């Protein structure tokens, strides 16, 4: 098992054995738990109801809910082994998330703990991966977390996001101005929303409506733009990576190639005739 904690949220990645039966009888988590499986199938019981848990299901359990679960089948593929990934949020952390949402986010309904949705499962895996590789981009990871919690709240409750009582046509441009001024820093979605005096969910919606992309897409594009300027001025790649908010030179190389199709080293400094 690999476990870590960031932003007061616990993360776990657990390998599942294909050689021995696994069963948990009447246990509970201390925190609110979100989990999904790969290449394994489980049967659980909670509140006198049985549930099948497959790789197409996302499981959400409130803190203190008693449940039982047993492994039905686990099989490895050529690429990946059976595993379970989990996220753990304290009640205090979830309350903080709702406070930051300014009433926009509907309450999560934990009465049906197993949600059938391959799209939601994929969003969970992507979010989990981003927090495991946090150096990719803080804004990207925290945006995915907001998308995940928003999707879970809406899917479990059957309610959409509530309209924000505060509207401001200048807010998306305010966000861009902040991103351009602080592009080299680690910026979370909550940080950006606080600067714009709104909540993360409203900011994401208004930013996408105004510019057609999410804030983290803009930040990456601007970082690459500035990196290209620094490279053309003759700065070494390692220094450019640091100046532009990338984790290291390999991170800069990877993102540069993805966006521009060439490596940073191919950028030749401009010379005067």
ZATORVO-771974 format. One record per residue (C-alpha): x, y, z. Coordinates in steps of 0.05 Angstrom, whole numbers, padded with zeros to 5 digits, always signed. Layout:
REM ZATORVO-771974
XYZ ...
***
This chain:
REM ZATORVO-771974
+00000+00000+00000 +00024+00070-00017 -00008+00127+00022 +00003+00202+00025 -00033+00265+00046 -00039+00333+00012 -00088+00391+00020 -00114+00355+00082 -00139+00298+00038 -00112+00227+00046 -00095+00185-00015 -00082+00110-00020 -00062+00062-00075 -00070-00011-00055 -00049-00073-00095 -00101-00129-00094 -00077-00200-00090 -00104-00250-00140 -00081-00309-00098 -00120-00302-00034 -00193-00286-00016 -00206-00218+00015 -00264-00200+00060 -00280-00144+00109 -00337-00155+00157 -00374-00097+00190 -00320-00045+00186 -00321+00030+00174 -00276+00088+00153 -00261+00145+00200 -00266+00195+00142 -00310+00204+00082 -00282+00156+00030 -00284+00155-00046 -00256+00094-00080 -00253+00055-00145 -00223-00011-00169 -00186-00037-00229 -00190-00110-00252 -00228-00132-00190 -00301-00144-00172 -00331-00139-00103 -00397-00150-00067 -00413-00105-00009 -00469-00097+00042 -00489-00031+00075 -00553-00011+00111 -00581-00081+00096 -00572-00072+00021 -00525-00111-00024 -00484-00077-00078 -00440-00102-00135 -00377-00061-00141 -00342-00066-00209 -00290-00024-00246 -00349+00016-00274 -00372+00037-00204 -00349+00094-00159 -00360+00080-00085 -00374+00136-00035 -00381+00123+00039 -00395+00173+00094 -00352+00173+00157 -00375+00119+00206 -00420+00080+00158 -00413+00006+00175 -00405-00040+00115 -00380-00109+00094 -00345-00126+00029 -00314-00188-00002 -00273-00198-00065 -00310-00238-00119 -00257-00238-00173 -00190-00206-00188 -00149-00215-00251 -00087-00181-00277 -00078-00155-00348 -00014-00149-00388 -00011-00075-00371 -00037-00067-00300 -00050-00108-00238 -00114-00106-00196 -00114-00047-00150 -00157-00001-00108 -00148+00074-00102 -00180+00115-00047 -00188+00187-00026 -00205+00205+00047 -00235+00271+00069 -00250+00290+00140 -00318+00319+00156 -00282+00384+00172 -00249+00386+00103 -00315+00372+00068 -00348+00427+00108 -00293+00474+00086 -00304+00455+00013 -00378+00471+00020 -00363+00536+00054 -00317+00555-00003 -00372+00538-00053 -00417+00594-00026 -00479+00550-00030 -00468+00530-00103 -00451+00457-00089 -00510+00410-00072 -00502+00363-00013 -00474+00294-00027 -00525+00239-00015 -00490+00179+00015 -00553+00135+00019 -00533+00100-00047 -00459+00088-00038 -00446+00055-00106 -00451+00098-00168 -00451+00066-00237 -00413+00114-00282 -00350+00097-00323 -00341+00172-00336 -00342+00189-00262 -00293+00132-00248 -00245+00159-00301 -00250+00228-00270 -00233+00198-00203 -00172+00161-00231 -00148+00223-00266 -00155+00265-00203 -00120+00212-00160 -00062+00209-00210 -00054+00285-00212 -00048+00288-00136 +00002+00231-00137 +00042+00270-00188 +00027+00338-00158 +00087+00372-00190 +00050+00369-00257 +00009+00430-00238 -00025+00450-00173 -00080+00487-00210 -00094+00427-00254 -00098+00379-00195 -00144+00423-00153 -00188+00437-00214 -00198+00363-00225 -00214+00355-00151 -00268+00408-00157 -00296+00375-00220 -00297+00307-00184 -00332+00333-00121 -00381+00372-00164 -00397+00311-00206 -00406+00267-00144 -00451+00318-00110 -00495+00327-00172 -00498+00253-00189 -00514+00229-00118 -00564+00283-00102 -00597+00289-00170 -00590+00364-00166 -00550+00412-00209 -00503+00467-00186 -00541+00525-00157 -00535+00594-00189 -00485+00639-00155 -00515+00701-00122 -00453+00740-00144 -00439+00754-00217 -00384+00796-00247 -00368+00801-00321 -00297+00823-00303 -00281+00762-00261 -00251+00718-00317 -00204+00774-00339 -00185+00785-00267 -00166+00712-00262 -00123+00718-00325 -00088+00779-00298 -00071+00741-00235 -00047+00680-00273 -00002+00723-00317 +00027+00759-00256 +00040+00695-00216 +00051+00643-00271 +00115+00619-00238 +00080+00604-00171 +00040+00544-00147 -00032+00567-00153 -00092+00526-00130 -00162+00535-00156 -00184+00559-00087 -00129+00611-00087 -00152+00637-00155 -00226+00637-00134 -00209+00676-00071 -00171+00729-00112 -00233+00736-00156 -00279+00738-00095 -00321+00678-00116 -00323+00603-00108 -00284+00552-00150 -00346+00525-00185 -00372+00592-00208 -00303+00613-00230 -00294+00550-00272 -00361+00561-00306 -00351+00635-00320 -00279+00626-00344 -00299+00570-00391 -00357+00611-00417 -00313+00671-00430 -00251+00637-00461 -00272+00566-00479 -00218+00535-00435 -00205+00522-00361 -00157+00565-00320 -00104+00510-00318 -00104+00507-00394 -00091+00581-00398 -00036+00577-00345 +00000+00522-00383 -00005+00560-00449 +00022+00623-00417 +00079+00586-00383 +00100+00556-00449 +00095+00624-00482 +00141+00654-00430 +00188+00594-00433 +00196+00605-00507 +00214+00678-00496 +00266+00659-00444 +00296+00605-00489 +00300+00654-00547 +00337+00701-00501 +00390+00647-00490 +00372+00621-00420 +00387+00547-00407 +00328+00499-00403 +00339+00482-00329 +00334+00556-00310 +00274+00567-00355 +00237+00509-00323 +00247+00541-00254 +00228+00611-00278 +00163+00586-00311 +00136+00543-00254 +00152+00475-00282 +00173+00420-00233 +00239+00407-00270 +00270+00407-00339 +00237+00340-00358 +00169+00369-00341 +00183+00429-00385 +00207+00383-00442 +00145+00340-00438 +00095+00398-00438 +00134+00437-00491 +00132+00378-00539 +00058+00365-00526 +00039+00437-00543 +00089+00458-00596 +00112+00391-00625 +00186+00408-00614 +00234+00404-00555 +00256+00466-00517 +00327+00454-00541 +00304+00467-00613 +00289+00540-00596 +00349+00579-00622 +00365+00647-00591 +00352+00705-00638 +00415+00737-00666 +00423+00808-00691 +00450+00818-00761 
***
